[in-house]
Amino acid sequence: MKSLRTNCMVLLLACLSPLPALAVGAIAVDDDQSLSEPAYGFSVRQPNRQTAERVALNYCRQNGDNCRAVVWFETCGAYAASARHYGYGWGATKSKATSDALKMCGSNSCKVVVAECER
């Protein structure tokens, strides 16, 4: 009987545990001041953080030489840029990610370049 209770408790805890992320996304940027606009790359629906960052970096390197992954996300991510500034954000909603990206960008001329959600 004790074993049955233990097994039921383990099963209950497993059911209540958060589900693993189904996919991961990332954003990479090259904010080299000699570029007319910051180069960027993004990825979504990747199996893990490393793959998401690698895919984003590969896209970014098509237009920039000094790309770096700046953010990865399991829910929503956004990237905003102007000719001289950029910002990124993440959060539970596209609205939150976009708002944070624009705030970090810090210029009235910043525009959202990409905003994606995994779910």
PDB file as gemmi writes it, atoms N, CA and C in Angstrom:
CRYST1    1.000    1.000    1.000  90.00  90.00  90.00 P 1                      
ATOM      1  N   MET A   1       0.826  -1.195   0.000  1.00  0.00           N  
ATOM      2  CA  MET A   1       0.000   0.000   0.000  1.00  0.00           C  
ATOM      3  C   MET A   1       0.873   1.262   0.000  1.00  0.00           C  
ATOM      4  N   LYS A   2       1.941   1.245   0.809  1.00  0.00           N  
ATOM      5  CA  LYS A   2       2.841   2.393   0.864  1.00  0.00           C  
ATOM      6  C   LYS A   2       3.487   2.637  -0.499  1.00  0.00           C  
ATOM      7  N   SER A   3       3.847   1.540  -1.177  1.00  0.00           N  
ATOM      8  CA  SER A   3       4.450   1.644  -2.502  1.00  0.00           C  
ATOM      9  C   SER A   3       3.464   2.242  -3.503  1.00  0.00           C  
ATOM     10  N   LEU A   4       2.214   1.858  -3.422  1.00  0.00           N  
ATOM     11  CA  LEU A   4       1.182   2.400  -4.303  1.00  0.00           C  
ATOM     12  C   LEU A   4       1.017   3.896  -4.080  1.00  0.00           C  
ATOM     13  N   ARG A   5       1.002   4.330  -2.811  1.00  0.00           N  
ATOM     14  CA  ARG A   5       0.903   5.763  -2.511  1.00  0.00           C  
ATOM     15  C   ARG A   5       2.108   6.519  -3.064  1.00  0.00           C  
ATOM     16  N   THR A   6       3.285   5.947  -2.890  1.00  0.00           N  
ATOM     17  CA  THR A   6       4.503   6.586  -3.393  1.00  0.00           C  
ATOM     18  C   THR A   6       4.444   6.717  -4.907  1.00  0.00           C  
ATOM     19  N   ASN A   7       4.053   5.653  -5.580  1.00  0.00           N  
ATOM     20  CA  ASN A   7       3.955   5.689  -7.044  1.00  0.00           C  
ATOM     21  C   ASN A   7       2.928   6.721  -7.509  1.00  0.00           C  
ATOM     22  N   CYS A   8       1.796   6.796  -6.820  1.00  0.00           N  
ATOM     23  CA  CYS A   8       0.768   7.782  -7.176  1.00  0.00           C  
ATOM     24  C   CYS A   8       1.292   9.203  -6.973  1.00  0.00           C  
ATOM     25  N   MET A   9       2.032   9.394  -5.878  1.00  0.00           N  
ATOM     26  CA  MET A   9       2.582  10.718  -5.600  1.00  0.00           C  
ATOM     27  C   MET A   9       3.591  11.120  -6.682  1.00  0.00           C  
ATOM     28  N   VAL A  10       4.450  10.198  -7.079  1.00  0.00           N  
ATOM     29  CA  VAL A  10       5.437  10.472  -8.129  1.00  0.00           C  
ATOM     30  C   VAL A  10       4.719  10.801  -9.438  1.00  0.00           C  
ATOM     31  N   LEU A  11       3.702  10.045  -9.776  1.00  0.00           N  
ATOM     32  CA  LEU A  11       2.937  10.288 -10.995  1.00  0.00           C  
ATOM     33  C   LEU A  11       2.252  11.654 -10.950  1.00  0.00           C  
ATOM     34  N   LEU A  12       1.675  11.993  -9.810  1.00  0.00           N  
ATOM     35  CA  LEU A  12       1.020  13.289  -9.652  1.00  0.00           C  
ATOM     36  C   LEU A  12       2.025  14.427  -9.822  1.00  0.00           C  
ATOM     37  N   LEU A  13       3.182  14.309  -9.198  1.00  0.00           N  
ATOM     38  CA  LEU A  13       4.211  15.350  -9.325  1.00  0.00           C  
ATOM     39  C   LEU A  13       4.701  15.472 -10.758  1.00  0.00           C  
ATOM     40  N   ALA A  14       4.841  14.361 -11.445  1.00  0.00           N  
ATOM     41  CA  ALA A  14       5.269  14.394 -12.846  1.00  0.00           C  
ATOM     42  C   ALA A  14       4.235  15.115 -13.709  1.00  0.00           C  
ATOM     43  N   CYS A  15       2.966  14.892 -13.416  1.00  0.00           N  
ATOM     44  CA  CYS A  15       1.905  15.554 -14.187  1.00  0.00           C  
ATOM     45  C   CYS A  15       1.853  17.055 -13.903  1.00  0.00           C  
ATOM     46  N   LEU A  16       2.203  17.449 -12.702  1.00  0.00           N  
ATOM     47  CA  LEU A  16       2.154  18.860 -12.335  1.00  0.00           C  
ATOM     48  C   LEU A  16       3.405  19.631 -12.734  1.00  0.00           C  
ATOM     49  N   SER A  17       4.468  18.923 -13.088  1.00  0.00           N  
ATOM     50  CA  SER A  17       5.712  19.595 -13.475  1.00  0.00           C  
ATOM     51  C   SER A  17       5.495  20.334 -14.785  1.00  0.00           C  
ATOM     52  N   PRO A  18       6.200  21.473 -14.957  1.00  0.00           N  
ATOM     53  CA  PRO A  18       6.060  22.203 -16.215  1.00  0.00           C  
ATOM     54  C   PRO A  18       6.536  21.356 -17.390  1.00  0.00           C  
ATOM     55  N   LEU A  19       5.866  21.508 -18.498  1.00  0.00           N  
ATOM     56  CA  LEU A  19       6.260  20.783 -19.694  1.00  0.00           C  
ATOM     57  C   LEU A  19       7.547  21.361 -20.249  1.00  0.00           C  
ATOM     58  N   PRO A  20       8.400  20.543 -20.829  1.00  0.00           N  
ATOM     59  CA  PRO A  20       9.615  21.072 -21.425  1.00  0.00           C  
ATOM     60  C   PRO A  20       9.274  21.933 -22.635  1.00  0.00           C  
ATOM     61  N   ALA A  21      10.142  22.862 -22.937  1.00  0.00           N  
ATOM     62  CA  ALA A  21       9.925  23.739 -24.085  1.00  0.00           C  
ATOM     63  C   ALA A  21       9.893  22.908 -25.355  1.00  0.00           C  
ATOM     64  N   LEU A  22       8.976  23.222 -26.231  1.00  0.00           N  
ATOM     65  CA  LEU A  22       8.874  22.498 -27.484  1.00  0.00           C  
ATOM     66  C   LEU A  22       9.878  23.016 -28.495  1.00  0.00           C  
ATOM     67  N   ALA A  23      10.285  24.273 -28.351  1.00  0.00           N  
ATOM     68  CA  ALA A  23      11.209  24.861 -29.308  1.00  0.00           C  
ATOM     69  C   ALA A  23      11.878  26.077 -28.683  1.00  0.00           C  
ATOM     70  N   VAL A  24      12.976  26.458 -29.291  1.00  0.00           N  
ATOM     71  CA  VAL A  24      13.772  27.580 -28.802  1.00  0.00           C  
ATOM     72  C   VAL A  24      14.094  28.493 -29.976  1.00  0.00           C  
ATOM     73  N   GLY A  25      14.190  29.786 -29.697  1.00  0.00           N  
ATOM     74  CA  GLY A  25      14.583  30.760 -30.705  1.00  0.00           C  
ATOM     75  C   GLY A  25      15.754  31.579 -30.201  1.00  0.00           C  
ATOM     76  N   ALA A  26      16.407  32.305 -31.104  1.00  0.00           N  
ATOM     77  CA  ALA A  26      17.538  33.157 -30.732  1.00  0.00           C  
ATOM     78  C   ALA A  26      17.648  34.320 -31.700  1.00  0.00           C  
ATOM     79  N   ILE A  27      18.312  35.381 -31.234  1.00  0.00           N  
ATOM     80  CA  ILE A  27      18.585  36.552 -32.068  1.00  0.00           C  
ATOM     81  C   ILE A  27      20.068  36.857 -31.950  1.00  0.00           C  
ATOM     82  N   ALA A  28      20.709  37.106 -33.083  1.00  0.00           N  
ATOM     83  CA  ALA A  28      22.121  37.480 -33.125  1.00  0.00           C  
ATOM     84  C   ALA A  28      22.230  38.818 -33.837  1.00  0.00           C  
ATOM     85  N   VAL A  29      23.170  39.659 -33.419  1.00  0.00           N  
ATOM     86  CA  VAL A  29      23.353  40.970 -34.046  1.00  0.00           C  
ATOM     87  C   VAL A  29      24.826  41.289 -34.225  1.00  0.00           C  
ATOM     88  N   ASP A  30      25.102  42.178 -35.177  1.00  0.00           N  
ATOM     89  CA  ASP A  30      26.412  42.786 -35.371  1.00  0.00           C  
ATOM     90  C   ASP A  30      26.146  44.282 -35.373  1.00  0.00           C  
ATOM     91  N   ASP A  31      26.497  44.933 -34.275  1.00  0.00           N  
ATOM     92  CA  ASP A  31      26.214  46.368 -34.160  1.00  0.00           C  
ATOM     93  C   ASP A  31      27.423  47.223 -34.518  1.00  0.00           C  
ATOM     94  N   ASP A  32      28.253  46.723 -35.411  1.00  0.00           N  
ATOM     95  CA  ASP A  32      29.428  47.456 -35.878  1.00  0.00           C  
ATOM     96  C   ASP A  32      28.998  48.827 -36.397  1.00  0.00           C  
ATOM     97  N   GLN A  33      29.598  49.875 -35.859  1.00  0.00           N  
ATOM     98  CA  GLN A  33      29.220  51.247 -36.220  1.00  0.00           C  
ATOM     99  C   GLN A  33      29.506  51.581 -37.686  1.00  0.00           C  
ATOM    100  N   SER A  34      30.355  50.807 -38.356  1.00  0.00           N  
ATOM    101  CA  SER A  34      30.645  51.107 -39.764  1.00  0.00           C  
ATOM    102  C   SER A  34      29.532  50.627 -40.693  1.00  0.00           C  
ATOM    103  N   LEU A  35      28.639  49.803 -40.187  1.00  0.00           N  
ATOM    104  CA  LEU A  35      27.514  49.343 -40.995  1.00  0.00           C  
ATOM    105  C   LEU A  35      26.426  50.411 -41.016  1.00  0.00           C  
ATOM    106  N   SER A  36      25.719  50.525 -42.121  1.00  0.00           N  
ATOM    107  CA  SER A  36      24.641  51.512 -42.189  1.00  0.00           C  
ATOM    108  C   SER A  36      23.485  51.115 -41.270  1.00  0.00           C  
ATOM    109  N   GLU A  37      23.277  49.841 -41.095  1.00  0.00           N  
ATOM    110  CA  GLU A  37      22.283  49.315 -40.160  1.00  0.00           C  
ATOM    111  C   GLU A  37      22.895  48.095 -39.483  1.00  0.00           C  
ATOM    112  N   PRO A  38      22.552  47.848 -38.231  1.00  0.00           N  
ATOM    113  CA  PRO A  38      23.078  46.640 -37.579  1.00  0.00           C  
ATOM    114  C   PRO A  38      22.615  45.390 -38.328  1.00  0.00           C  
ATOM    115  N   ALA A  39      23.542  44.483 -38.578  1.00  0.00           N  
ATOM    116  CA  ALA A  39      23.171  43.204 -39.188  1.00  0.00           C  
ATOM    117  C   ALA A  39      22.525  42.345 -38.111  1.00  0.00           C  
ATOM    118  N   TYR A  40      21.618  41.485 -38.494  1.00  0.00           N  
ATOM    119  CA  TYR A  40      20.966  40.619 -37.526  1.00  0.00           C  
ATOM    120  C   TYR A  40      20.581  39.291 -38.170  1.00  0.00           C  
ATOM    121  N   GLY A  41      20.332  38.336 -37.336  1.00  0.00           N  
ATOM    122  CA  GLY A  41      19.811  37.049 -37.754  1.00  0.00           C  
ATOM    123  C   GLY A  41      18.961  36.503 -36.630  1.00  0.00           C  
ATOM    124  N   PHE A  42      17.979  35.711 -36.950  1.00  0.00           N  
ATOM    125  CA  PHE A  42      17.149  35.114 -35.903  1.00  0.00           C  
ATOM    126  C   PHE A  42      16.777  33.695 -36.296  1.00  0.00           C  
ATOM    127  N   SER A  43      16.398  32.949 -35.301  1.00  0.00           N  
ATOM    128  CA  SER A  43      15.918  31.590 -35.547  1.00  0.00           C  
ATOM    129  C   SER A  43      14.758  31.312 -34.607  1.00  0.00           C  
ATOM    130  N   VAL A  44      13.888  30.440 -35.039  1.00  0.00           N  
ATOM    131  CA  VAL A  44      12.771  29.972 -34.220  1.00  0.00           C  
ATOM    132  C   VAL A  44      12.592  28.482 -34.472  1.00  0.00           C  
ATOM    133  N   ARG A  45      11.860  27.862 -33.565  1.00  0.00           N  
ATOM    134  CA  ARG A  45      11.507  26.448 -33.692  1.00  0.00           C  
ATOM    135  C   ARG A  45      12.726  25.527 -33.770  1.00  0.00           C  
ATOM    136  N   GLN A  46      13.768  25.841 -32.991  1.00  0.00           N  
ATOM    137  CA  GLN A  46      14.960  25.003 -32.942  1.00  0.00           C  
ATOM    138  C   GLN A  46      14.870  24.059 -31.735  1.00  0.00           C  
ATOM    139  N   PRO A  47      15.573  22.932 -31.772  1.00  0.00           N  
ATOM    140  CA  PRO A  47      15.442  21.942 -30.700  1.00  0.00           C  
ATOM    141  C   PRO A  47      16.119  22.321 -29.380  1.00  0.00           C  
ATOM    142  N   ASN A  48      17.089  23.234 -29.410  1.00  0.00           N  
ATOM    143  CA  ASN A  48      17.791  23.617 -28.184  1.00  0.00           C  
ATOM    144  C   ASN A  48      18.471  24.976 -28.373  1.00  0.00           C  
ATOM    145  N   ARG A  49      18.984  25.506 -27.272  1.00  0.00           N  
ATOM    146  CA  ARG A  49      19.596  26.838 -27.280  1.00  0.00           C  
ATOM    147  C   ARG A  49      20.795  26.907 -28.223  1.00  0.00           C  
ATOM    148  N   GLN A  50      21.667  25.920 -28.169  1.00  0.00           N  
ATOM    149  CA  GLN A  50      22.873  25.943 -28.999  1.00  0.00           C  
ATOM    150  C   GLN A  50      22.534  25.985 -30.485  1.00  0.00           C  
ATOM    151  N   THR A  51      21.594  25.179 -30.885  1.00  0.00           N  
ATOM    152  CA  THR A  51      21.188  25.168 -32.297  1.00  0.00           C  
ATOM    153  C   THR A  51      20.534  26.487 -32.675  1.00  0.00           C  
ATOM    154  N   ALA A  52      19.681  27.011 -31.807  1.00  0.00           N  
ATOM    155  CA  ALA A  52      19.011  28.288 -32.084  1.00  0.00           C  
ATOM    156  C   ALA A  52      20.042  29.403 -32.260  1.00  0.00           C  
ATOM    157  N   GLU A  53      21.027  29.467 -31.374  1.00  0.00           N  
ATOM    158  CA  GLU A  53      22.058  30.500 -31.482  1.00  0.00           C  
ATOM    159  C   GLU A  53      22.902  30.312 -32.742  1.00  0.00           C  
ATOM    160  N   ARG A  54      23.255  29.075 -33.059  1.00  0.00           N  
ATOM    161  CA  ARG A  54      24.068  28.814 -34.252  1.00  0.00           C  
ATOM    162  C   ARG A  54      23.332  29.238 -35.532  1.00  0.00           C  
ATOM    163  N   VAL A  55      22.063  28.912 -35.627  1.00  0.00           N  
ATOM    164  CA  VAL A  55      21.274  29.280 -36.809  1.00  0.00           C  
ATOM    165  C   VAL A  55      21.162  30.806 -36.914  1.00  0.00           C  
ATOM    166  N   ALA A  56      20.878  31.473 -35.791  1.00  0.00           N  
ATOM    167  CA  ALA A  56      20.780  32.937 -35.797  1.00  0.00           C  
ATOM    168  C   ALA A  56      22.118  33.570 -36.207  1.00  0.00           C  
ATOM    169  N   LEU A  57      23.219  33.044 -35.687  1.00  0.00           N  
ATOM    170  CA  LEU A  57      24.547  33.559 -36.049  1.00  0.00           C  
ATOM    171  C   LEU A  57      24.833  33.370 -37.532  1.00  0.00           C  
ATOM    172  N   ASN A  58      24.469  32.214 -38.078  1.00  0.00           N  
ATOM    173  CA  ASN A  58      24.702  31.965 -39.507  1.00  0.00           C  
ATOM    174  C   ASN A  58      23.955  32.970 -40.372  1.00  0.00           C  
ATOM    175  N   TYR A  59      22.704  33.269 -40.025  1.00  0.00           N  
ATOM    176  CA  TYR A  59      21.949  34.268 -40.788  1.00  0.00           C  
ATOM    177  C   TYR A  59      22.576  35.655 -40.642  1.00  0.00           C  
ATOM    178  N   CYS A  60      22.971  36.006 -39.432  1.00  0.00           N  
ATOM    179  CA  CYS A  60      23.566  37.312 -39.185  1.00  0.00           C  
ATOM    180  C   CYS A  60      24.864  37.481 -39.977  1.00  0.00           C  
ATOM    181  N   ARG A  61      25.668  36.439 -40.041  1.00  0.00           N  
ATOM    182  CA  ARG A  61      26.973  36.509 -40.724  1.00  0.00           C  
ATOM    183  C   ARG A  61      26.854  36.677 -42.229  1.00  0.00           C  
ATOM    184  N   GLN A  62      25.654  36.549 -42.767  1.00  0.00           N  
ATOM    185  CA  GLN A  62      25.461  36.816 -44.196  1.00  0.00           C  
ATOM    186  C   GLN A  62      25.604  38.311 -44.491  1.00  0.00           C  
ATOM    187  N   ASN A  63      25.438  39.172 -43.455  1.00  0.00           N  
ATOM    188  CA  ASN A  63      25.524  40.622 -43.643  1.00  0.00           C  
ATOM    189  C   ASN A  63      26.480  41.305 -42.677  1.00  0.00           C  
ATOM    190  N   GLY A  64      27.077  40.573 -41.761  1.00  0.00           N  
ATOM    191  CA  GLY A  64      27.979  41.173 -40.781  1.00  0.00           C  
ATOM    192  C   GLY A  64      29.082  40.209 -40.392  1.00  0.00           C  
ATOM    193  N   ASP A  65      30.217  40.762 -39.991  1.00  0.00           N  
ATOM    194  CA  ASP A  65      31.367  39.929 -39.638  1.00  0.00           C  
ATOM    195  C   ASP A  65      31.514  39.699 -38.142  1.00  0.00           C  
ATOM    196  N   ASN A  66      30.951  40.559 -37.324  1.00  0.00           N  
ATOM    197  CA  ASN A  66      31.152  40.498 -35.876  1.00  0.00           C  
ATOM    198  C   ASN A  66      29.858  40.170 -35.132  1.00  0.00           C  
ATOM    199  N   CYS A  67      29.153  39.185 -35.617  1.00  0.00           N  
ATOM    200  CA  CYS A  67      27.868  38.821 -35.028  1.00  0.00           C  
ATOM    201  C   CYS A  67      28.060  38.098 -33.706  1.00  0.00           C  
ATOM    202  N   ARG A  68      27.104  38.341 -32.814  1.00  0.00           N  
ATOM    203  CA  ARG A  68      27.084  37.609 -31.545  1.00  0.00           C  
ATOM    204  C   ARG A  68      25.624  37.368 -31.174  1.00  0.00           C  
ATOM    205  N   ALA A  69      25.392  36.227 -30.554  1.00  0.00           N  
ATOM    206  CA  ALA A  69      24.047  35.916 -30.086  1.00  0.00           C  
ATOM    207  C   ALA A  69      23.767  36.781 -28.864  1.00  0.00           C  
ATOM    208  N   VAL A  70      22.676  37.533 -28.896  1.00  0.00           N  
ATOM    209  CA  VAL A  70      22.366  38.440 -27.787  1.00  0.00           C  
ATOM    210  C   VAL A  70      21.234  37.932 -26.905  1.00  0.00           C  
ATOM    211  N   VAL A  71      20.384  37.094 -27.425  1.00  0.00           N  
ATOM    212  CA  VAL A  71      19.270  36.587 -26.615  1.00  0.00           C  
ATOM    213  C   VAL A  71      18.751  35.276 -27.207  1.00  0.00           C  
ATOM    214  N   TRP A  72      18.317  34.407 -26.323  1.00  0.00           N  
ATOM    215  CA  TRP A  72      17.592  33.207 -26.735  1.00  0.00           C  
ATOM    216  C   TRP A  72      16.306  33.162 -25.921  1.00  0.00           C  
ATOM    217  N   PHE A  73      15.305  32.485 -26.439  1.00  0.00           N  
ATOM    218  CA  PHE A  73      14.002  32.501 -25.779  1.00  0.00           C  
ATOM    219  C   PHE A  73      13.240  31.219 -26.034  1.00  0.00           C  
ATOM    220  N   GLU A  74      12.378  30.900 -25.081  1.00  0.00           N  
ATOM    221  CA  GLU A  74      11.500  29.738 -25.208  1.00  0.00           C  
ATOM    222  C   GLU A  74      10.054  30.161 -25.453  1.00  0.00           C  
ATOM    223  N   THR A  75       9.755  31.419 -25.307  1.00  0.00           N  
ATOM    224  CA  THR A  75       8.388  31.897 -25.544  1.00  0.00           C  
ATOM    225  C   THR A  75       8.409  32.892 -26.698  1.00  0.00           C  
ATOM    226  N   CYS A  76       8.653  34.168 -26.400  1.00  0.00           N  
ATOM    227  CA  CYS A  76       8.668  35.191 -27.451  1.00  0.00           C  
ATOM    228  C   CYS A  76       9.951  36.018 -27.376  1.00  0.00           C  
ATOM    229  N   GLY A  77      10.415  36.450 -28.529  1.00  0.00           N  
ATOM    230  CA  GLY A  77      11.593  37.310 -28.598  1.00  0.00           C  
ATOM    231  C   GLY A  77      11.378  38.364 -29.662  1.00  0.00           C  
ATOM    232  N   ALA A  78      12.064  39.507 -29.507  1.00  0.00           N  
ATOM    233  CA  ALA A  78      11.933  40.599 -30.480  1.00  0.00           C  
ATOM    234  C   ALA A  78      13.262  41.324 -30.618  1.00  0.00           C  
ATOM    235  N   TYR A  79      13.455  41.922 -31.787  1.00  0.00           N  
ATOM    236  CA  TYR A  79      14.646  42.703 -32.092  1.00  0.00           C  
ATOM    237  C   TYR A  79      14.192  43.996 -32.756  1.00  0.00           C  
ATOM    238  N   ALA A  80      14.667  45.124 -32.228  1.00  0.00           N  
ATOM    239  CA  ALA A  80      14.346  46.440 -32.791  1.00  0.00           C  
ATOM    240  C   ALA A  80      15.656  47.125 -33.165  1.00  0.00           C  
ATOM    241  N   ALA A  81      15.639  47.955 -34.203  1.00  0.00           N  
ATOM    242  CA  ALA A  81      16.873  48.616 -34.626  1.00  0.00           C  
ATOM    243  C   ALA A  81      16.580  49.930 -35.323  1.00  0.00           C  
ATOM    244  N   SER A  82      17.588  50.796 -35.274  1.00  0.00           N  
ATOM    245  CA  SER A  82      17.628  52.010 -36.091  1.00  0.00           C  
ATOM    246  C   SER A  82      18.982  51.966 -36.788  1.00  0.00           C  
ATOM    247  N   ALA A  83      19.369  53.040 -37.435  1.00  0.00           N  
ATOM    248  CA  ALA A  83      20.654  53.061 -38.131  1.00  0.00           C  
ATOM    249  C   ALA A  83      21.829  52.927 -37.169  1.00  0.00           C  
ATOM    250  N   ARG A  84      21.668  53.337 -35.919  1.00  0.00           N  
ATOM    251  CA  ARG A  84      22.807  53.310 -34.991  1.00  0.00           C  
ATOM    252  C   ARG A  84      22.538  52.590 -33.671  1.00  0.00           C  
ATOM    253  N   HIS A  85      21.332  52.122 -33.441  1.00  0.00           N  
ATOM    254  CA  HIS A  85      20.998  51.498 -32.167  1.00  0.00           C  
ATOM    255  C   HIS A  85      20.247  50.187 -32.395  1.00  0.00           C  
ATOM    256  N   TYR A  86      20.291  49.348 -31.396  1.00  0.00           N  
ATOM    257  CA  TYR A  86      19.463  48.146 -31.442  1.00  0.00           C  
ATOM    258  C   TYR A  86      19.054  47.775 -30.027  1.00  0.00           C  
ATOM    259  N   GLY A  87      18.038  46.959 -29.940  1.00  0.00           N  
ATOM    260  CA  GLY A  87      17.575  46.452 -28.661  1.00  0.00           C  
ATOM    261  C   GLY A  87      16.885  45.129 -28.868  1.00  0.00           C  
ATOM    262  N   TYR A  88      16.848  44.342 -27.834  1.00  0.00           N  
ATOM    263  CA  TYR A  88      16.173  43.058 -27.908  1.00  0.00           C  
ATOM    264  C   TYR A  88      15.384  42.837 -26.636  1.00  0.00           C  
ATOM    265  N   GLY A  89      14.418  41.971 -26.724  1.00  0.00           N  
ATOM    266  CA  GLY A  89      13.598  41.659 -25.559  1.00  0.00           C  
ATOM    267  C   GLY A  89      13.016  40.277 -25.685  1.00  0.00           C  
ATOM    268  N   TRP A  90      12.548  39.759 -24.584  1.00  0.00           N  
ATOM    269  CA  TRP A  90      11.890  38.463 -24.556  1.00  0.00           C  
ATOM    270  C   TRP A  90      10.842  38.485 -23.457  1.00  0.00           C  
ATOM    271  N   GLY A  91       9.919  37.572 -23.555  1.00  0.00           N  
ATOM    272  CA  GLY A  91       8.877  37.516 -22.533  1.00  0.00           C  
ATOM    273  C   GLY A  91       7.796  36.529 -22.893  1.00  0.00           C  
ATOM    274  N   ALA A  92       6.767  36.520 -22.085  1.00  0.00           N  
ATOM    275  CA  ALA A  92       5.667  35.575 -22.253  1.00  0.00           C  
ATOM    276  C   ALA A  92       4.780  35.912 -23.451  1.00  0.00           C  
ATOM    277  N   THR A  93       4.822  37.169 -23.901  1.00  0.00           N  
ATOM    278  CA  THR A  93       3.999  37.578 -25.045  1.00  0.00           C  
ATOM    279  C   THR A  93       4.835  38.367 -26.043  1.00  0.00           C  
ATOM    280  N   LYS A  94       4.359  38.416 -27.269  1.00  0.00           N  
ATOM    281  CA  LYS A  94       5.041  39.199 -28.301  1.00  0.00           C  
ATOM    282  C   LYS A  94       5.044  40.679 -27.922  1.00  0.00           C  
ATOM    283  N   SER A  95       3.969  41.128 -27.316  1.00  0.00           N  
ATOM    284  CA  SER A  95       3.867  42.520 -26.884  1.00  0.00           C  
ATOM    285  C   SER A  95       4.952  42.870 -25.860  1.00  0.00           C  
ATOM    286  N   LYS A  96       5.182  41.997 -24.889  1.00  0.00           N  
ATOM    287  CA  LYS A  96       6.211  42.227 -23.870  1.00  0.00           C  
ATOM    288  C   LYS A  96       7.597  42.242 -24.503  1.00  0.00           C  
ATOM    289  N   ALA A  97       7.888  41.283 -25.356  1.00  0.00           N  
ATOM    290  CA  ALA A  97       9.188  41.210 -26.016  1.00  0.00           C  
ATOM    291  C   ALA A  97       9.435  42.450 -26.874  1.00  0.00           C  
ATOM    292  N   THR A  98       8.421  42.875 -27.610  1.00  0.00           N  
ATOM    293  CA  THR A  98       8.524  44.047 -28.479  1.00  0.00           C  
ATOM    294  C   THR A  98       8.736  45.318 -27.659  1.00  0.00           C  
ATOM    295  N   SER A  99       7.971  45.479 -26.597  1.00  0.00           N  
ATOM    296  CA  SER A  99       8.097  46.649 -25.734  1.00  0.00           C  
ATOM    297  C   SER A  99       9.505  46.751 -25.148  1.00  0.00           C  
ATOM    298  N   ASP A 100      10.028  45.628 -24.652  1.00  0.00           N  
ATOM    299  CA  ASP A 100      11.378  45.624 -24.076  1.00  0.00           C  
ATOM    300  C   ASP A 100      12.440  45.922 -25.127  1.00  0.00           C  
ATOM    301  N   ALA A 101      12.271  45.395 -26.335  1.00  0.00           N  
ATOM    302  CA  ALA A 101      13.239  45.644 -27.415  1.00  0.00           C  
ATOM    303  C   ALA A 101      13.268  47.125 -27.779  1.00  0.00           C  
ATOM    304  N   LEU A 102      12.107  47.745 -27.901  1.00  0.00           N  
ATOM    305  CA  LEU A 102      12.042  49.169 -28.231  1.00  0.00           C  
ATOM    306  C   LEU A 102      12.625  50.024 -27.110  1.00  0.00           C  
ATOM    307  N   LYS A 103      12.332  49.656 -25.876  1.00  0.00           N  
ATOM    308  CA  LYS A 103      12.867  50.397 -24.730  1.00  0.00           C  
ATOM    309  C   LYS A 103      14.397  50.303 -24.699  1.00  0.00           C  
ATOM    310  N   MET A 104      14.939  49.118 -24.922  1.00  0.00           N  
ATOM    311  CA  MET A 104      16.393  48.941 -24.912  1.00  0.00           C  
ATOM    312  C   MET A 104      17.045  49.686 -26.075  1.00  0.00           C  
ATOM    313  N   CYS A 105      16.386  49.725 -27.207  1.00  0.00           N  
ATOM    314  CA  CYS A 105      16.929  50.409 -28.382  1.00  0.00           C  
ATOM    315  C   CYS A 105      17.129  51.892 -28.082  1.00  0.00           C  
ATOM    316  N   GLY A 106      16.184  52.488 -27.393  1.00  0.00           N  
ATOM    317  CA  GLY A 106      16.358  53.830 -26.859  1.00  0.00           C  
ATOM    318  C   GLY A 106      16.318  54.993 -27.827  1.00  0.00           C  
ATOM    319  N   SER A 107      15.916  54.792 -29.038  1.00  0.00           N  
ATOM    320  CA  SER A 107      15.846  55.895 -29.998  1.00  0.00           C  
ATOM    321  C   SER A 107      14.435  55.945 -30.578  1.00  0.00           C  
ATOM    322  N   ASN A 108      13.957  57.148 -30.832  1.00  0.00           N  
ATOM    323  CA  ASN A 108      12.628  57.290 -31.435  1.00  0.00           C  
ATOM    324  C   ASN A 108      12.568  56.712 -32.834  1.00  0.00           C  
ATOM    325  N   SER A 109      13.735  56.552 -33.463  1.00  0.00           N  
ATOM    326  CA  SER A 109      13.747  56.018 -34.819  1.00  0.00           C  
ATOM    327  C   SER A 109      13.811  54.491 -34.863  1.00  0.00           C  
ATOM    328  N   CYS A 110      13.850  53.835 -33.705  1.00  0.00           N  
ATOM    329  CA  CYS A 110      13.889  52.370 -33.670  1.00  0.00           C  
ATOM    330  C   CYS A 110      12.575  51.775 -34.150  1.00  0.00           C  
ATOM    331  N   LYS A 111      12.693  50.707 -34.901  1.00  0.00           N  
ATOM    332  CA  LYS A 111      11.527  49.980 -35.385  1.00  0.00           C  
ATOM    333  C   LYS A 111      11.744  48.495 -35.117  1.00  0.00           C  
ATOM    334  N   VAL A 112      10.674  47.792 -34.838  1.00  0.00           N  
ATOM    335  CA  VAL A 112      10.760  46.350 -34.618  1.00  0.00           C  
ATOM    336  C   VAL A 112      11.083  45.677 -35.950  1.00  0.00           C  
ATOM    337  N   VAL A 113      12.157  44.934 -35.956  1.00  0.00           N  
ATOM    338  CA  VAL A 113      12.595  44.231 -37.168  1.00  0.00           C  
ATOM    339  C   VAL A 113      11.980  42.837 -37.207  1.00  0.00           C  
ATOM    340  N   VAL A 114      11.982  42.175 -36.058  1.00  0.00           N  
ATOM    341  CA  VAL A 114      11.409  40.835 -35.990  1.00  0.00           C  
ATOM    342  C   VAL A 114      10.867  40.620 -34.577  1.00  0.00           C  
ATOM    343  N   ALA A 115       9.737  39.963 -34.509  1.00  0.00           N  
ATOM    344  CA  ALA A 115       9.142  39.548 -33.236  1.00  0.00           C  
ATOM    345  C   ALA A 115       8.465  38.211 -33.495  1.00  0.00           C  
ATOM    346  N   GLU A 116       8.913  37.184 -32.784  1.00  0.00           N  
ATOM    347  CA  GLU A 116       8.400  35.840 -32.995  1.00  0.00           C  
ATOM    348  C   GLU A 116       8.096  35.171 -31.674  1.00  0.00           C  
ATOM    349  N   CYS A 117       7.138  34.258 -31.710  1.00  0.00           N  
ATOM    350  CA  CYS A 117       6.811  33.448 -30.545  1.00  0.00           C  
ATOM    351  C   CYS A 117       6.903  31.973 -30.905  1.00  0.00           C  
ATOM    352  N   GLU A 118       7.307  31.187 -29.930  1.00  0.00           N  
ATOM    353  CA  GLU A 118       7.457  29.754 -30.140  1.00  0.00           C  
ATOM    354  C   GLU A 118       6.139  29.006 -30.012  1.00  0.00           C  
ATOM    355  N   ARG A 119       5.201  29.560 -29.292  1.00  0.00           N  
ATOM    356  CA  ARG A 119       3.949  28.838 -29.040  1.00  0.00           C  
ATOM    357  C   ARG A 119       2.779  29.610 -29.541  1.00  0.00           C  
TER     358      ARG A 119                                                      
END                                                                             
